[in-house]
Amino acid sequence: MIPTEVIERKREGRPVPGADLEAFLQAYLRGDVPDYQMSAFLMAVCFRGLEGGETATLVRTMLHSGEVLDLSDLPGARIDKHSTGGVGDKVSLVLAPLAAAMGMFVPMMAGRGLGHTTGTLDKLEAIPGFRTDLGLDEFRAVVSRVGCAIIGQTSEIAPLDRRLYALRDVTGTVSSIPLIAASIMSKKLAEGLDGLLLDVKVGEGAFIPEEERALDLARLMVEIASERGLKACALLTAMDRPLGVALGNGLETAEAIRCLQGGGPSDLRELVLVEATEMLLLADGTGDPHRARHIAESKLDGGQALERFTRMVEAQGGDATIVDHPDRLRTAPSLAEVRAEADGVVIGVSARLLGDGIVRLGGGRSKLEQTVDPGVGFEVHASTGVRVARGDLLGVVHARDPGAAAMGSDLLRRALLIERGGTPVTRSLVSHRIHSDGSERLL
């Protein structure tokens, strides 16, 4: 294998033989291929894509560059969920303990926020003491004892993916669909799962705004899973507006707790129940969605999911009293109310603008090594389609100081499109379901 020949073949759109591609990737992991050559290869992939065999080789090499968990001793189905990320997406915080309460084991490895999206790990770390850096042995123990655990990717899992992701981040090659799919699936395959639910966000606030490209990503990930013998289902979910009311790490964690308590915004609750239903269908194979939905609702409303969340927080070193007092997560000292200046109808809510606003307030990051402020963010009380009158509360800015609060107020006003007339157009909360036999558009 000669590195320049691998790069040239991909640059010219010719497939790279599997043995050569694997040798190239292994050489990079050893340090024999430098970053500048791998950067050239990744950029060629962005322009030329990967063929099926090349994608399979990339996934296999990343997967086996580290440890693959064996959780076969657990007395139940091992099911996980992955979201491609969005603004206000705190679903995993509710879904993992709910799935555990439904009898599944959920070994979830999640990520941090980057760019305009916040991350599951950052939300959980808003809870004082919560540890997301468990080693694999401790991770296994918590999953076995509680039914779920949520941690970051460890150094033992897919180390080649860690190196490639960091390089993609600084070379403008993040958005390649085969690279996204291989990165996600190599980590999920390493979890030793029986089933995987994929939440692929689509719309302005998603990393992939276009429906057709989002469908391509969903189909490719389900195909990769199927080829490796893993049951998988993907849902296309709306990110043309934020999910829920709370945006920002601590605020979103508090909202997730309220959902676990039986409250919270209706869109968050509905998406959690839809995804819990799909996870149980992957777990038990009965194909009875009505029964699965009923079980999900009963475990959420009956308090069993909240109890699992409390146990998970305790097991991962967090202050479990936060469950009874989620408002303690509202820590920003400077608040600013934003009210309607005229009568009208909310035609749209820009998820992307609000996500960028969280970064500007200090609650997000533009580089992976940055720390985030868990207390800042927005509460958006005006949803698409709602009629507002002059003086009505549109939202609240949570900021570190009055200057930042003023900036956030201006940004929130610009994110809310309010007109006297007009008909808002929004995506369905869940628009498509993709599985190994095909895909279907949902009503």
GIRAFEN-V86560 format. One line per field, one symbol per residue. phi: phi as a letter, one per 30 degrees, with the letter a starting at -180 (. if undefined). A space follows every 50 residues. Layout:
phi->???
//
This chain:
phi->.cedddddedddicdceeddddddddddddjdcdeddddddddddedcib deddddddddddecdbdcdccddddldcbbbbcdjacidceedcdddddd ddjccbccccbcdbidcdcedddddddeidcccdddddeeddeddcjaab bdddddchdddedddddddccicddddddddddddddddddidcabcccc dbkedcdcdddddddedddddddddddcicdbbbccbdbdadcicdbked dddddddddddjciddddeddedddddddddddcidicdddddddddddd ddjddddddeddeddcidddddddbdddddcddccbdccdcadlcddabd dddddddddddjcbbcbedddbddcdlbcccccejddbcejddclbccbd aedddddddddddddcccbdbjcdbbddebcbbcbdckbbdcd
//
